[in-house]
Amino acid sequence: SVIGKIAVTNPAMIPSSLWKEIQTNCSDLSRAFQLVKNGKELHRKETGKRDVRTYSRKCRINKNGVMVVQVNLQYHAHPRELIVVPKYYAKTLIQCLHISWNHPSKAQMKKKLNREYFLIDPL
């Protein structure tokens, strides 16, 4: 399993090929990936797909084939690509990062997460 591979490694050093595999295992992200790749939008009659709609509106595909969100961070000259983390994997990633970052407070954790990753409903 993908989650088993990542639990052992440092989450900050996960290669883009593994992120791509994680993202393709999520049905919402896979659907959003196809929409972004084809330049289409989710049909308005498709209900219950709030996450797919959010992903397809905010995300783009980088040169490695990974879904990312481009943001302008304060005090950074160039836009930054935040890796999109699937909803089902967010809790595992947060726990792993919390331990590897030496147990920061909730506010510090949120700040660090928002610099590196894009999560829907992170904390």
Backbone torsions as a table, in degrees:
resi	resn	phi	psi	omega
1	SER	NA	152.1	-178.0
2	VAL	-66.9	-42.1	-177.6
3	ILE	-63.1	-35.4	177.1
4	GLY	-63.3	-37.1	179.5
5	LYS	-67.3	-35.3	-173.8
6	ILE	-83.7	-30.5	-177.3
7	ALA	-58.8	-28.0	-178.0
8	VAL	-83.3	-31.8	-174.5
9	THR	-90.5	167.7	174.5
10	ASN	-76.5	122.1	-176.1
11	PRO	-58.7	-26.7	-180.0
12	ALA	-72.1	-18.9	-176.4
13	MET	-107.0	19.1	-179.0
14	ILE	-71.1	126.2	-179.8
15	PRO	-69.3	156.6	-176.7
16	SER	-64.1	-28.4	178.0
17	SER	-63.7	-36.5	178.3
18	LEU	-73.1	-37.7	176.3
19	TRP	-62.1	-39.1	179.0
20	LYS	-62.6	-42.1	178.5
21	GLU	-64.2	-41.9	178.3
22	ILE	-61.9	-44.1	-178.1
23	GLN	-67.6	-34.8	179.9
24	THR	-73.6	-19.8	176.7
25	ASN	-76.4	-14.7	179.2
26	CYS	-93.4	122.9	-176.7
27	SER	-64.2	-39.5	-179.8
28	ASP	-65.5	-43.9	179.6
29	LEU	-68.7	-36.1	177.6
30	SER	-63.6	-42.5	178.5
31	ARG	-64.7	-44.7	178.7
32	ALA	-64.1	-37.6	178.2
33	PHE	-59.4	-45.4	179.5
34	GLN	-64.2	-40.3	179.2
35	LEU	-64.0	-45.7	-179.1
36	VAL	-66.5	-42.7	-178.8
37	LYS	-61.6	-39.6	-178.8
38	ASN	-88.7	-4.7	179.3
39	GLY	71.8	29.9	-178.1
40	LYS	-111.7	170.3	176.2
41	GLU	-116.5	159.7	176.3
42	LEU	-67.1	134.5	-179.6
43	HIS	-64.5	139.4	-174.1
44	ARG	-65.5	-20.1	179.8
45	LYS	-83.1	-9.4	176.7
46	GLU	-79.6	103.9	-177.1
47	THR	-96.6	161.1	178.7
48	GLY	75.1	17.3	-178.2
49	LYS	-117.4	43.5	-176.9
50	ARG	-58.9	-42.2	-179.1
51	ASP	-66.5	-41.0	178.9
52	VAL	-61.7	-42.7	179.7
53	ARG	-63.1	-43.8	179.3
54	THR	-63.4	-47.7	179.0
55	TYR	-60.0	-46.4	-175.1
56	SER	-69.3	-27.5	179.2
57	ARG	-80.8	-36.7	-172.4
58	LYS	-97.9	-22.0	-171.1
59	CYS	-97.4	162.6	171.2
60	ARG	-142.5	170.9	-178.7
61	ILE	-104.7	125.8	180.0
62	ASN	-84.1	-178.0	-174.7
63	LYS	-65.5	-20.3	178.8
64	ASN	-90.2	-0.8	-180.0
65	GLY	83.1	19.7	-180.0
66	VAL	-103.5	139.5	177.3
67	MET	-73.6	127.3	-179.8
68	VAL	-136.8	162.5	173.2
69	VAL	-117.5	129.6	180.0
70	GLN	-94.2	125.0	-179.5
71	VAL	-133.2	154.9	173.1
72	ASN	-99.8	109.8	179.1
73	LEU	-88.8	149.2	179.3
74	GLN	-62.0	137.8	178.6
75	TYR	68.9	17.7	175.0
76	HIS	-116.9	133.3	-176.7
77	ALA	-72.7	-36.3	-176.0
78	HIS	-112.3	152.7	175.9
79	PRO	-62.1	149.9	-177.1
80	ARG	-111.8	143.3	176.8
81	GLU	-96.4	116.9	176.5
82	LEU	-94.8	131.1	179.7
83	ILE	-73.6	133.1	179.5
84	VAL	-81.8	123.5	179.9
85	VAL	-104.8	125.9	178.4
86	PRO	-60.1	150.7	-176.3
87	LYS	-60.0	-39.9	-177.5
88	TYR	-68.0	-21.8	-176.8
89	TYR	-99.6	-10.4	-174.1
90	ALA	-59.3	-44.5	-176.9
91	LYS	-63.5	-41.7	179.1
92	THR	-63.3	-44.6	179.3
93	LEU	-62.7	-44.7	-179.4
94	ILE	-60.8	-44.2	179.2
95	GLN	-63.8	-42.8	-179.8
96	CYS	-64.5	-44.8	179.0
97	LEU	-66.8	-37.7	179.5
98	HIS	-58.1	-41.8	179.8
99	ILE	-72.5	-45.7	-176.5
100	SER	-70.6	-23.8	177.7
101	TRP	-91.3	14.7	175.7
102	ASN	65.8	44.9	171.6
103	HIS	54.7	61.8	177.7
104	PRO	-71.9	163.0	177.6
105	SER	-69.4	171.4	-177.4
106	LYS	-61.4	-42.3	-179.9
107	ALA	-65.3	-42.7	178.1
108	GLN	-65.4	-39.2	179.7
109	MET	-62.7	-45.8	178.8
110	LYS	-60.0	-43.7	-179.1
111	LYS	-62.5	-45.3	179.4
112	LYS	-66.8	-41.5	179.3
113	LEU	-61.9	-43.1	-177.7
114	ASN	-68.4	-15.6	176.5
115	ARG	-84.6	-23.0	-172.8
116	GLU	-114.6	-36.0	-169.1
117	TYR	-130.7	155.9	172.4
118	PHE	-112.4	117.2	179.7
119	LEU	-126.8	143.2	172.6
120	ILE	-90.2	126.2	-178.3
121	ASP	53.8	63.2	-173.3
122	PRO	-69.2	-50.7	-175.3
123	LEU	-126.4	NA	NA
